[in-house]
């Protein structure tokens, strides 16, 4: 976390209760939060479970895309949510790979990146090179994201559903994780924006609900 990151609880007229979290990030810096599902001491050892239905919901409003956010280069993007992998403690280490699932902002659009790895020991860093664009980013528009998953790296019942304001915008019925001893963990906020950016977050919930219609 960069010392110039800003985290504030503010009143937002478009929300009907309490305050919301405002996160501001300088260009290229990492300003994120990690919602915990386990107590502090256990959090490093236990991650999101494999082969169990999981649901992640949160509301986001981007109040400033910044001045340098539009570019055709996919390497210049902002990660708003990422389910980060946990490298296994092999002798000599394992690459700190790109997240198997992430919600990004690229060239003024929302995008989902995804990938999987069945090998027990990864040798590559960039394993999630699949992109899917799911709509334009409108500044100051509140969006409720609903991710429903069953994490797996071999495909037995794995799925990824992404709902945007109640509309299904992404469906993957394939492996969606890396073959690690521990599973993924969720990070929210602003990660390496291509220019100064600001967003609001509210209603972050993690639970075990399955697919809609189950």
Secondary structure in CASP SS format (residue, H / E / C, confidence):
PFRMAT SS
TARGET T0000
AUTHOR 0000-0000-0000
METHOD secondary structure of the structure
MODEL  1
X C 1.00
X C 1.00
X C 1.00
X C 1.00
X C 1.00
X E 1.00
X E 1.00
X E 1.00
X E 1.00
X E 1.00
X E 1.00
X C 1.00
X C 1.00
X C 1.00
X C 1.00
X C 1.00
X C 1.00
X C 1.00
X E 1.00
X E 1.00
X E 1.00
X E 1.00
X E 1.00
X E 1.00
X E 1.00
X C 1.00
X C 1.00
X C 1.00
X C 1.00
X E 1.00
X E 1.00
X E 1.00
X E 1.00
X C 1.00
X C 1.00
X C 1.00
X C 1.00
X C 1.00
X C 1.00
X C 1.00
X C 1.00
X C 1.00
X C 1.00
X C 1.00
X C 1.00
X C 1.00
X C 1.00
X C 1.00
X C 1.00
X C 1.00
X C 1.00
X C 1.00
X E 1.00
X E 1.00
X E 1.00
X E 1.00
X E 1.00
X E 1.00
X E 1.00
X E 1.00
X E 1.00
X E 1.00
X E 1.00
X E 1.00
X C 1.00
X C 1.00
X C 1.00
X C 1.00
X C 1.00
X C 1.00
X C 1.00
X C 1.00
X C 1.00
X C 1.00
X C 1.00
X C 1.00
X C 1.00
X E 1.00
X E 1.00
X E 1.00
X E 1.00
X E 1.00
X E 1.00
X E 1.00
X C 1.00
X C 1.00
X C 1.00
X C 1.00
X C 1.00
X C 1.00
X C 1.00
X C 1.00
X C 1.00
X C 1.00
X C 1.00
X C 1.00
X C 1.00
X C 1.00
X C 1.00
X C 1.00
X E 1.00
X E 1.00
X E 1.00
X E 1.00
X E 1.00
X E 1.00
X C 1.00
X C 1.00
X E 1.00
X E 1.00
X E 1.00
X E 1.00
X E 1.00
X E 1.00
X C 1.00
X C 1.00
X E 1.00
X C 1.00
X C 1.00
X C 1.00
X C 1.00
X C 1.00
X C 1.00
X C 1.00
X C 1.00
X C 1.00
X C 1.00
X C 1.00
X C 1.00
X E 1.00
X E 1.00
X E 1.00
X E 1.00
X E 1.00
X E 1.00
X E 1.00
X C 1.00
X C 1.00
X C 1.00
X C 1.00
X C 1.00
X E 1.00
X E 1.00
X E 1.00
X E 1.00
X E 1.00
X E 1.00
X E 1.00
X E 1.00
X E 1.00
X C 1.00
X C 1.00
X C 1.00
X C 1.00
X C 1.00
X C 1.00
X C 1.00
X C 1.00
X E 1.00
X E 1.00
X E 1.00
X E 1.00
X E 1.00
X E 1.00
X C 1.00
X C 1.00
X E 1.00
X E 1.00
X E 1.00
X E 1.00
X E 1.00
X E 1.00
X C 1.00
X C 1.00
X C 1.00
X C 1.00
X C 1.00
X E 1.00
X C 1.00
X C 1.00
X C 1.00
X C 1.00
X C 1.00
X C 1.00
X E 1.00
X E 1.00
X E 1.00
X E 1.00
X E 1.00
X E 1.00
X E 1.00
X C 1.00
X C 1.00
X C 1.00
X C 1.00
X C 1.00
X E 1.00
X E 1.00
X E 1.00
X E 1.00
X E 1.00
X E 1.00
X E 1.00
X E 1.00
X E 1.00
X E 1.00
X E 1.00
X C 1.00
X C 1.00
X C 1.00
X C 1.00
X C 1.00
X C 1.00
X C 1.00
END
